[in-house]
Amino acid sequence: MIIREITYNDVPAIAQIHVDTWRTTYQGIIPDKYLATLSYQKRESGWLKFLI
């Protein structure tokens, strides 16, 4: 296994994993209405802010 630092090219995949895992993990725990508001674009924006 190779471990490396995150790059800007990784952001879309990380955002997708983040949203998808929240939706599956917290289904039935957090209201579906909230989980439906999660978006890949919002998560990408958050991760890009983190990288800056």
PQR file of N, CA, C, O and H, with PARSE charges and radii, in Angstrom:
ATOM      1  N   MET A   1       0.841  -1.167   0.000 -0.4000 1.5000
ATOM      2  CA  MET A   1       0.000   0.000   0.000 -0.0000 2.0000
ATOM      3  C   MET A   1       0.891   1.237   0.000  0.5500 1.7000
ATOM      4  O   MET A   1       1.864   1.323   0.750 -0.5500 1.4000
ATOM      5  N   ILE A   2       0.545   2.173  -0.840 -0.4000 1.5000
ATOM      6  CA  ILE A   2       1.267   3.438  -0.902 -0.0000 2.0000
ATOM      7  C   ILE A   2       0.398   4.508  -0.258  0.5500 1.7000
ATOM      8  O   ILE A   2      -0.769   4.675  -0.612 -0.5500 1.4000
ATOM      9  H   ILE A   2      -0.245   2.103  -1.449  0.4000 1.0000
ATOM     10  N   ILE A   3       0.971   5.217   0.676 -0.4000 1.5000
ATOM     11  CA  ILE A   3       0.270   6.328   1.327 -0.0000 2.0000
ATOM     12  C   ILE A   3       0.937   7.614   0.876  0.5500 1.7000
ATOM     13  O   ILE A   3       2.159   7.750   0.947 -0.5500 1.4000
ATOM     14  H   ILE A   3       1.919   5.082   0.965  0.4000 1.0000
ATOM     15  N   ARG A   4       0.124   8.563   0.408 -0.4000 1.5000
ATOM     16  CA  ARG A   4       0.678   9.820  -0.069 -0.0000 2.0000
ATOM     17  C   ARG A   4      -0.236  10.962   0.362  0.5500 1.7000
ATOM     18  O   ARG A   4      -1.353  10.740   0.829 -0.5500 1.4000
ATOM     19  H   ARG A   4      -0.868   8.453   0.350  0.4000 1.0000
ATOM     20  N   GLU A   5       0.248  12.165   0.200 -0.4000 1.5000
ATOM     21  CA  GLU A   5      -0.547  13.339   0.528 -0.0000 2.0000
ATOM     22  C   GLU A   5      -1.652  13.531  -0.495  0.5500 1.7000
ATOM     23  O   GLU A   5      -1.511  13.161  -1.661 -0.5500 1.4000
ATOM     24  H   GLU A   5       1.156  12.346  -0.180  0.4000 1.0000
ATOM     25  N   ILE A   6      -2.752  14.114  -0.044 -0.4000 1.5000
ATOM     26  CA  ILE A   6      -3.870  14.435  -0.916 -0.0000 2.0000
ATOM     27  C   ILE A   6      -3.437  15.500  -1.933  0.5500 1.7000
ATOM     28  O   ILE A   6      -2.639  16.387  -1.630 -0.5500 1.4000
ATOM     29  H   ILE A   6      -2.867  14.414   0.903  0.4000 1.0000
ATOM     30  N   THR A   7      -3.985  15.386  -3.138 -0.4000 1.5000
ATOM     31  CA  THR A   7      -3.757  16.408  -4.161 -0.0000 2.0000
ATOM     32  C   THR A   7      -5.117  16.945  -4.616  0.5500 1.7000
ATOM     33  O   THR A   7      -6.162  16.374  -4.301 -0.5500 1.4000
ATOM     34  H   THR A   7      -4.633  14.665  -3.385  0.4000 1.0000
ATOM     35  N   TYR A   8      -5.084  18.028  -5.347 -0.4000 1.5000
ATOM     36  CA  TYR A   8      -6.326  18.615  -5.861 -0.0000 2.0000
ATOM     37  C   TYR A   8      -7.077  17.634  -6.761  0.5500 1.7000
ATOM     38  O   TYR A   8      -8.307  17.662  -6.817 -0.5500 1.4000
ATOM     39  H   TYR A   8      -4.236  18.492  -5.603  0.4000 1.0000
ATOM     40  N   ASN A   9      -6.361  16.788  -7.451 -0.4000 1.5000
ATOM     41  CA  ASN A   9      -6.997  15.801  -8.329 -0.0000 2.0000
ATOM     42  C   ASN A   9      -7.792  14.753  -7.552  0.5500 1.7000
ATOM     43  O   ASN A   9      -8.672  14.102  -8.115 -0.5500 1.4000
ATOM     44  H   ASN A   9      -5.363  16.765  -7.406  0.4000 1.0000
ATOM     45  N   ASP A  10      -7.492  14.585  -6.274 -0.4000 1.5000
ATOM     46  CA  ASP A  10      -8.174  13.602  -5.436 -0.0000 2.0000
ATOM     47  C   ASP A  10      -9.515  14.105  -4.911  0.5500 1.7000
ATOM     48  O   ASP A  10     -10.359  13.308  -4.503 -0.5500 1.4000
ATOM     49  H   ASP A  10      -6.777  15.113  -5.816  0.4000 1.0000
ATOM     50  N   VAL A  11      -9.713  15.398  -4.919 -0.4000 1.5000
ATOM     51  CA  VAL A  11     -10.867  16.015  -4.262 -0.0000 2.0000
ATOM     52  C   VAL A  11     -12.219  15.478  -4.746  0.5500 1.7000
ATOM     53  O   VAL A  11     -13.058  15.171  -3.899 -0.5500 1.4000
ATOM     54  H   VAL A  11      -9.027  16.046  -5.251  0.4000 1.0000
ATOM     55  N   PRO A  12     -12.482  15.345  -6.037 -0.5600 1.5000
ATOM     56  CA  PRO A  12     -13.794  14.836  -6.441  0.2800 2.0000
ATOM     57  C   PRO A  12     -14.103  13.436  -5.890  0.5500 1.7000
ATOM     58  O   PRO A  12     -15.224  13.180  -5.450 -0.5500 1.4000
ATOM     59  N   ALA A  13     -13.141  12.556  -5.911 -0.4000 1.5000
ATOM     60  CA  ALA A  13     -13.352  11.198  -5.400 -0.0000 2.0000
ATOM     61  C   ALA A  13     -13.558  11.199  -3.896  0.5500 1.7000
ATOM     62  O   ALA A  13     -14.406  10.467  -3.387 -0.5500 1.4000
ATOM     63  H   ALA A  13     -12.231  12.764  -6.268  0.4000 1.0000
ATOM     64  N   ILE A  14     -12.795  12.007  -3.182 -0.4000 1.5000
ATOM     65  CA  ILE A  14     -12.943  12.091  -1.732 -0.0000 2.0000
ATOM     66  C   ILE A  14     -14.320  12.648  -1.374  0.5500 1.7000
ATOM     67  O   ILE A  14     -14.970  12.156  -0.452 -0.5500 1.4000
ATOM     68  H   ILE A  14     -12.106  12.602  -3.596  0.4000 1.0000
ATOM     69  N   ALA A  15     -14.758  13.664  -2.096 -0.4000 1.5000
ATOM     70  CA  ALA A  15     -16.078  14.249  -1.848 -0.0000 2.0000
ATOM     71  C   ALA A  15     -17.170  13.218  -2.080  0.5500 1.7000
ATOM     72  O   ALA A  15     -18.118  13.137  -1.299 -0.5500 1.4000
ATOM     73  H   ALA A  15     -14.230  14.064  -2.845  0.4000 1.0000
ATOM     74  N   GLN A  16     -17.053  12.435  -3.130 -0.4000 1.5000
ATOM     75  CA  GLN A  16     -18.060  11.417  -3.419 -0.0000 2.0000
ATOM     76  C   GLN A  16     -18.089  10.358  -2.321  0.5500 1.7000
ATOM     77  O   GLN A  16     -19.165   9.968  -1.867 -0.5500 1.4000
ATOM     78  H   GLN A  16     -16.283  12.501  -3.765  0.4000 1.0000
ATOM     79  N   ILE A  17     -16.939   9.899  -1.897 -0.4000 1.5000
ATOM     80  CA  ILE A  17     -16.864   8.908  -0.819 -0.0000 2.0000
ATOM     81  C   ILE A  17     -17.458   9.480   0.460  0.5500 1.7000
ATOM     82  O   ILE A  17     -18.205   8.794   1.158 -0.5500 1.4000
ATOM     83  H   ILE A  17     -16.065  10.216  -2.265  0.4000 1.0000
ATOM     84  N   HIS A  18     -17.136  10.721   0.768 -0.4000 1.5000
ATOM     85  CA  HIS A  18     -17.625  11.383   1.980 -0.0000 2.0000
ATOM     86  C   HIS A  18     -19.151  11.413   1.996  0.5500 1.7000
ATOM     87  O   HIS A  18     -19.767  11.018   2.986 -0.5500 1.4000
ATOM     88  H   HIS A  18     -16.530  11.278   0.201  0.4000 1.0000
ATOM     89  N   VAL A  19     -19.759  11.876   0.916 -0.4000 1.5000
ATOM     90  CA  VAL A  19     -21.222  11.981   0.840 -0.0000 2.0000
ATOM     91  C   VAL A  19     -21.862  10.593   0.858  0.5500 1.7000
ATOM     92  O   VAL A  19     -22.812  10.358   1.604 -0.5500 1.4000
ATOM     93  H   VAL A  19     -19.258  12.198   0.113  0.4000 1.0000
ATOM     94  N   ASP A  20     -21.350   9.681   0.048 -0.4000 1.5000
ATOM     95  CA  ASP A  20     -21.948   8.347  -0.035 -0.0000 2.0000
ATOM     96  C   ASP A  20     -21.878   7.600   1.295  0.5500 1.7000
ATOM     97  O   ASP A  20     -22.832   6.923   1.676 -0.5500 1.4000
ATOM     98  H   ASP A  20     -20.577   9.871  -0.558  0.4000 1.0000
ATOM     99  N   THR A  21     -20.762   7.718   1.997 -0.4000 1.5000
ATOM    100  CA  THR A  21     -20.651   7.020   3.281 -0.0000 2.0000
ATOM    101  C   THR A  21     -21.559   7.634   4.335  0.5500 1.7000
ATOM    102  O   THR A  21     -22.126   6.911   5.154 -0.5500 1.4000
ATOM    103  H   THR A  21     -19.986   8.268   1.688  0.4000 1.0000
ATOM    104  N   TRP A  22     -21.708   8.962   4.332 -0.4000 1.5000
ATOM    105  CA  TRP A  22     -22.651   9.592   5.254 -0.0000 2.0000
ATOM    106  C   TRP A  22     -24.062   9.097   4.994  0.5500 1.7000
ATOM    107  O   TRP A  22     -24.790   8.762   5.928 -0.5500 1.4000
ATOM    108  H   TRP A  22     -21.247   9.550   3.667  0.4000 1.0000
ATOM    109  N   ARG A  23     -24.446   9.050   3.731 -0.4000 1.5000
ATOM    110  CA  ARG A  23     -25.816   8.638   3.387 -0.0000 2.0000
ATOM    111  C   ARG A  23     -26.092   7.202   3.791  0.5500 1.7000
ATOM    112  O   ARG A  23     -27.197   6.898   4.242 -0.5500 1.4000
ATOM    113  H   ARG A  23     -23.854   9.322   2.973  0.4000 1.0000
ATOM    114  N   THR A  24     -25.130   6.314   3.644 -0.4000 1.5000
ATOM    115  CA  THR A  24     -25.360   4.917   4.016 -0.0000 2.0000
ATOM    116  C   THR A  24     -25.185   4.690   5.513  0.5500 1.7000
ATOM    117  O   THR A  24     -25.962   3.951   6.117 -0.5500 1.4000
ATOM    118  H   THR A  24     -24.233   6.561   3.278  0.4000 1.0000
ATOM    119  N   THR A  25     -24.189   5.306   6.112 -0.4000 1.5000
ATOM    120  CA  THR A  25     -23.907   5.088   7.522 -0.0000 2.0000
ATOM    121  C   THR A  25     -24.978   5.681   8.429  0.5500 1.7000
ATOM    122  O   THR A  25     -25.374   5.055   9.412 -0.5500 1.4000
ATOM    123  H   THR A  25     -23.558   5.906   5.620  0.4000 1.0000
ATOM    124  N   TYR A  26     -25.444   6.872   8.110 -0.4000 1.5000
ATOM    125  CA  TYR A  26     -26.365   7.577   8.998 -0.0000 2.0000
ATOM    126  C   TYR A  26     -27.832   7.461   8.603  0.5500 1.7000
ATOM    127  O   TYR A  26     -28.687   8.118   9.197 -0.5500 1.4000
ATOM    128  H   TYR A  26     -25.122   7.380   7.311  0.4000 1.0000
ATOM    129  N   GLN A  27     -28.134   6.624   7.596 -0.4000 1.5000
ATOM    130  CA  GLN A  27     -29.522   6.412   7.206 -0.0000 2.0000
ATOM    131  C   GLN A  27     -30.283   5.811   8.393  0.5500 1.7000
ATOM    132  O   GLN A  27     -29.860   4.810   8.971 -0.5500 1.4000
ATOM    133  H   GLN A  27     -27.439   6.090   7.113  0.4000 1.0000
ATOM    134  N   GLY A  28     -31.400   6.428   8.742 -0.4000 1.5000
ATOM    135  CA  GLY A  28     -32.194   5.976   9.881 -0.0000 2.0000
ATOM    136  C   GLY A  28     -31.755   6.590  11.204  0.5500 1.7000
ATOM    137  O   GLY A  28     -32.439   6.439  12.216 -0.5500 1.4000
ATOM    138  H   GLY A  28     -31.745   7.241   8.273  0.4000 1.0000
ATOM    139  N   ILE A  29     -30.621   7.279  11.202 -0.4000 1.5000
ATOM    140  CA  ILE A  29     -30.114   7.943  12.411 -0.0000 2.0000
ATOM    141  C   ILE A  29     -30.298   9.450  12.271  0.5500 1.7000
ATOM    142  O   ILE A  29     -30.815  10.116  13.168 -0.5500 1.4000
ATOM    143  H   ILE A  29     -30.065   7.401  10.379  0.4000 1.0000
ATOM    144  N   ILE A  30     -29.868   9.963  11.141 -0.4000 1.5000
ATOM    145  CA  ILE A  30     -30.029  11.382  10.811 -0.0000 2.0000
ATOM    146  C   ILE A  30     -31.196  11.462   9.825  0.5500 1.7000
ATOM    147  O   ILE A  30     -31.321  10.606   8.949 -0.5500 1.4000
ATOM    148  H   ILE A  30     -29.448   9.421  10.413  0.4000 1.0000
ATOM    149  N   PRO A  31     -32.043  12.469   9.956 -0.5600 1.5000
ATOM    150  CA  PRO A  31     -33.193  12.550   9.050  0.2800 2.0000
ATOM    151  C   PRO A  31     -32.806  12.494   7.575  0.5500 1.7000
ATOM    152  O   PRO A  31     -31.830  13.112   7.149 -0.5500 1.4000
ATOM    153  N   ASP A  32     -33.593  11.736   6.804 -0.4000 1.5000
ATOM    154  CA  ASP A  32     -33.351  11.599   5.364 -0.0000 2.0000
ATOM    155  C   ASP A  32     -33.346  12.947   4.666  0.5500 1.7000
ATOM    156  O   ASP A  32     -32.617  13.153   3.696 -0.5500 1.4000
ATOM    157  H   ASP A  32     -34.385  11.234   7.150  0.4000 1.0000
ATOM    158  N   LYS A  33     -34.163  13.860   5.166 -0.4000 1.5000
ATOM    159  CA  LYS A  33     -34.242  15.197   4.573 -0.0000 2.0000
ATOM    160  C   LYS A  33     -32.865  15.879   4.608  0.5500 1.7000
ATOM    161  O   LYS A  33     -32.460  16.517   3.636 -0.5500 1.4000
ATOM    162  H   LYS A  33     -34.755  13.692   5.954  0.4000 1.0000
ATOM    163  N   TYR A  34     -32.153  15.740   5.729 -0.4000 1.5000
ATOM    164  CA  TYR A  34     -30.812  16.326   5.837 -0.0000 2.0000
ATOM    165  C   TYR A  34     -29.831  15.605   4.908  0.5500 1.7000
ATOM    166  O   TYR A  34     -29.062  16.249   4.193 -0.5500 1.4000
ATOM    167  H   TYR A  34     -32.482  15.222   6.519  0.4000 1.0000
ATOM    168  N   LEU A  35     -29.858  14.286   4.919 -0.4000 1.5000
ATOM    169  CA  LEU A  35     -28.927  13.517   4.088 -0.0000 2.0000
ATOM    170  C   LEU A  35     -29.120  13.826   2.606  0.5500 1.7000
ATOM    171  O   LEU A  35     -28.166  13.784   1.829 -0.5500 1.4000
ATOM    172  H   LEU A  35     -30.482  13.763   5.500  0.4000 1.0000
ATOM    173  N   ALA A  36     -30.349  14.134   2.218 -0.4000 1.5000
ATOM    174  CA  ALA A  36     -30.628  14.475   0.821 -0.0000 2.0000
ATOM    175  C   ALA A  36     -30.002  15.806   0.426  0.5500 1.7000
ATOM    176  O   ALA A  36     -29.783  16.061  -0.758 -0.5500 1.4000
ATOM    177  H   ALA A  36     -31.125  14.168   2.849  0.4000 1.0000
ATOM    178  N   THR A  37     -29.711  16.662   1.416 -0.4000 1.5000
ATOM    179  CA  THR A  37     -29.103  17.962   1.102 -0.0000 2.0000
ATOM    180  C   THR A  37     -27.596  17.872   0.864  0.5500 1.7000
ATOM    181  O   THR A  37     -26.992  18.812   0.349 -0.5500 1.4000
ATOM    182  H   THR A  37     -29.889  16.454   2.378  0.4000 1.0000
ATOM    183  N   LEU A  38     -26.992  16.754   1.234 -0.4000 1.5000
ATOM    184  CA  LEU A  38     -25.555  16.590   1.022 -0.0000 2.0000
ATOM    185  C   LEU A  38     -25.277  16.517  -0.476  0.5500 1.7000
ATOM    186  O   LEU A  38     -26.006  15.862  -1.221 -0.5500 1.4000
ATOM    187  H   LEU A  38     -27.482  15.989   1.653  0.4000 1.0000
ATOM    188  N   SER A  39     -24.227  17.189  -0.905 -0.4000 1.5000
ATOM    189  CA  SER A  39     -23.910  17.159  -2.332 -0.0000 2.0000
ATOM    190  C   SER A  39     -22.406  17.022  -2.543  0.5500 1.7000
ATOM    191  O   SER A  39     -21.593  17.451  -1.724 -0.5500 1.4000
ATOM    192  H   SER A  39     -23.635  17.721  -0.300  0.4000 1.0000
ATOM    193  N   TYR A  40     -22.076  16.412  -3.663 -0.4000 1.5000
ATOM    194  CA  TYR A  40     -20.663  16.261  -4.007 -0.0000 2.0000
ATOM    195  C   TYR A  40     -20.004  17.629  -4.179  0.5500 1.7000
ATOM    196  O   TYR A  40     -18.870  17.835  -3.746 -0.5500 1.4000
ATOM    197  H   TYR A  40     -22.736  16.063  -4.328  0.4000 1.0000
ATOM    198  N   GLN A  41     -20.713  18.552  -4.806 -0.4000 1.5000
ATOM    199  CA  GLN A  41     -20.150  19.879  -5.069 -0.0000 2.0000
ATOM    200  C   GLN A  41     -19.843  20.616  -3.756  0.5500 1.7000
ATOM    201  O   GLN A  41     -18.791  21.243  -3.631 -0.5500 1.4000
ATOM    202  H   GLN A  41     -21.634  18.384  -5.157  0.4000 1.0000
ATOM    203  N   LYS A  42     -20.745  20.545  -2.795 -0.4000 1.5000
ATOM    204  CA  LYS A  42     -20.501  21.208  -1.505 -0.0000 2.0000
ATOM    205  C   LYS A  42     -19.307  20.588  -0.790  0.5500 1.7000
ATOM    206  O   LYS A  42     -18.491  21.300  -0.204 -0.5500 1.4000
ATOM    207  H   LYS A  42     -21.600  20.036  -2.896  0.4000 1.0000
ATOM    208  N   ARG A  43     -19.206  19.278  -0.838 -0.4000 1.5000
ATOM    209  CA  ARG A  43     -18.080  18.595  -0.186 -0.0000 2.0000
ATOM    210  C   ARG A  43     -16.774  18.909  -0.899  0.5500 1.7000
ATOM    211  O   ARG A  43     -15.742  19.086  -0.252 -0.5500 1.4000
ATOM    212  H   ARG A  43     -19.869  18.700  -1.314  0.4000 1.0000
ATOM    213  N   GLU A  44     -16.808  18.979  -2.231 -0.4000 1.5000
ATOM    214  CA  GLU A  44     -15.594  19.356  -2.971 -0.0000 2.0000
ATOM    215  C   GLU A  44     -15.126  20.732  -2.527  0.5500 1.7000
ATOM    216  O   GLU A  44     -13.936  20.950  -2.301 -0.5500 1.4000
ATOM    217  H   GLU A  44     -17.646  18.834  -2.757  0.4000 1.0000
ATOM    218  N   SER A  45     -16.059  21.648  -2.405 -0.4000 1.5000
ATOM    219  CA  SER A  45     -15.723  23.004  -1.970 -0.0000 2.0000
ATOM    220  C   SER A  45     -15.074  22.980  -0.590  0.5500 1.7000
ATOM    221  O   SER A  45     -14.078  23.663  -0.351 -0.5500 1.4000
ATOM    222  H   SER A  45     -17.026  21.471  -2.589  0.4000 1.0000
ATOM    223  N   GLY A  46     -15.638  22.200   0.304 -0.4000 1.5000
ATOM    224  CA  GLY A  46     -15.074  22.090   1.654 -0.0000 2.0000
ATOM    225  C   GLY A  46     -13.672  21.513   1.651  0.5500 1.7000
ATOM    226  O   GLY A  46     -12.793  22.008   2.356 -0.5500 1.4000
ATOM    227  H   GLY A  46     -16.447  21.645   0.110  0.4000 1.0000
ATOM    228  N   TRP A  47     -13.455  20.472   0.863 -0.4000 1.5000
ATOM    229  CA  TRP A  47     -12.126  19.872   0.791 -0.0000 2.0000
ATOM    230  C   TRP A  47     -11.115  20.810   0.146  0.5500 1.7000
ATOM    231  O   TRP A  47      -9.954  20.849   0.552 -0.5500 1.4000
ATOM    232  H   TRP A  47     -14.169  20.070   0.289  0.4000 1.0000
ATOM    233  N   LEU A  48     -11.552  21.564  -0.855 -0.4000 1.5000
ATOM    234  CA  LEU A  48     -10.627  22.517  -1.489 -0.0000 2.0000
ATOM    235  C   LEU A  48     -10.226  23.609  -0.498  0.5500 1.7000
ATOM    236  O   LEU A  48      -9.067  24.024  -0.485 -0.5500 1.4000
ATOM    237  H   LEU A  48     -12.496  21.533  -1.185  0.4000 1.0000
ATOM    238  N   LYS A  49     -11.155  24.082   0.330 -0.4000 1.5000
ATOM    239  CA  LYS A  49     -10.825  25.062   1.364 -0.0000 2.0000
ATOM    240  C   LYS A  49      -9.815  24.475   2.338  0.5500 1.7000
ATOM    241  O   LYS A  49      -8.906  25.170   2.791 -0.5500 1.4000
ATOM    242  H   LYS A  49     -12.096  23.745   0.320  0.4000 1.0000
ATOM    243  N   PHE A  50      -9.972  23.215   2.657 -0.4000 1.5000
ATOM    244  CA  PHE A  50      -9.066  22.527   3.564 -0.0000 2.0000
ATOM    245  C   PHE A  50      -7.647  22.476   2.997  0.5500 1.7000
ATOM    246  O   PHE A  50      -6.672  22.586   3.740 -0.5500 1.4000
ATOM    247  H   PHE A  50     -10.710  22.650   2.289  0.4000 1.0000
ATOM    248  N   LEU A  51      -7.540  22.309   1.685 -0.4000 1.5000
ATOM    249  CA  LEU A  51      -6.221  22.192   1.048 -0.0000 2.0000
ATOM    250  C   LEU A  51      -5.500  23.517   0.894  0.5500 1.7000
ATOM    251  O   LEU A  51      -4.273  23.552   0.801 -0.5500 1.4000
ATOM    252  H   LEU A  51      -8.333  22.220   1.082  0.4000 1.0000
ATOM    253  N   ILE A  52      -6.250  24.604   0.866 -0.4000 1.5000
ATOM    254  CA  ILE A  52      -5.632  25.921   0.621 -0.0000 2.0000
ATOM    255  C   ILE A  52      -4.812  26.349   1.802  0.5500 1.7000
ATOM    256  O   ILE A  52      -4.217  27.427   1.783 -0.5500 1.4000
ATOM    257  H   ILE A  52      -7.247  24.576   0.941  0.4000 1.0000
TER
END
